[in-house]
Amino acid sequence: MSDEETEEPGLSLEDFYTEIIPKFWLGTTDLVHDVIGLLDTFLADQAALFEKFQARVQQDAVPDGAEIIPFPNRPEGEGDG
């Protein structure tokens, strides 16, 4: 057996640096861009829903003439039990 028969055709180091790495970085930056765009849309939707929720709670939370009684604060030295 000679070296030519056992040697598998592979990717040279030059091909790796000129083709694989640039494609990897382009794909990674495209993926990050897409995820950030989706996250931005999601957070905008959540903010709109939260504003609607807050308006609804403020509108319906306290009936006319009701008094809001806050929870008493526990002294600092006391634990849960």
C-alpha positions in Angstrom: 0.0 0.0 0.0 1.3 3.4 -0.9 0.5 6.7 0.7 -1.5 7.7 -2.3 -4.0 4.9 -1.7 -4.5 5.4 2.0 -4.6 9.2 2.0 -8.2 10.5 2.1 -9.0 13.6 0.2 -9.6 16.2 2.9 -10.1 19.9 3.3 -6.9 21.9 3.2 -6.1 24.5 5.7 -6.4 27.2 3.1 -9.8 26.0 2.0 -10.9 26.0 5.7 -9.9 29.6 6.2 -11.1 30.9 2.9 -14.5 29.1 2.7 -15.6 27.5 6.0 -14.8 30.3 8.5 -16.4 33.1 6.5 -19.5 31.1 5.8 -19.7 30.2 9.5 -19.5 33.8 10.6 -22.0 34.9 8.0 -24.4 32.2 9.2 -23.8 33.0 12.8 -24.3 36.8 12.4 -27.5 36.1 10.4 -28.8 33.9 13.1 -28.1 36.4 15.8 -29.7 39.1 13.7 -32.9 37.0 13.3 -33.1 36.1 17.0 -32.7 39.8 18.1 -35.4 40.8 15.6 -37.7 38.1 17.0 -36.9 39.1 20.6 -37.6 42.8 19.8 -41.0 41.9 18.3 -41.8 39.6 21.3 -40.8 42.3 23.8 -42.9 44.9 22.0 -45.9 42.6 22.1 -45.4 41.9 25.8 -45.1 45.6 26.6 -48.4 46.3 24.7 -50.2 43.5 26.6 -48.7 44.7 29.9 -49.9 48.3 29.3 -53.4 47.0 28.5 -53.3 44.8 31.6 -52.2 47.8 33.8 -55.0 50.0 32.4 -57.6 47.3 33.0 -56.3 46.7 36.6 -56.3 50.4 37.4 -59.8 50.7 36.0 -61.3 47.7 37.7 -59.2 47.2 40.8 -60.8 49.6 43.2 -64.6 50.1 43.2 -66.0 53.5 43.9 -65.8 54.3 47.6 -63.5 51.4 48.5 -60.4 51.9 50.7 -57.1 50.2 49.9 -55.5 48.7 53.1 -51.8 47.9 52.6 -50.2 44.8 54.0 -48.5 45.6 57.3 -44.7 45.6 57.2 -43.0 43.0 59.3 -40.3 44.2 61.7 -36.8 43.6 60.4 -35.8 41.2 63.2 -38.6 38.7 62.6 -38.2 35.7 60.3 -40.7 33.4 58.6 -41.3 31.3 61.6 
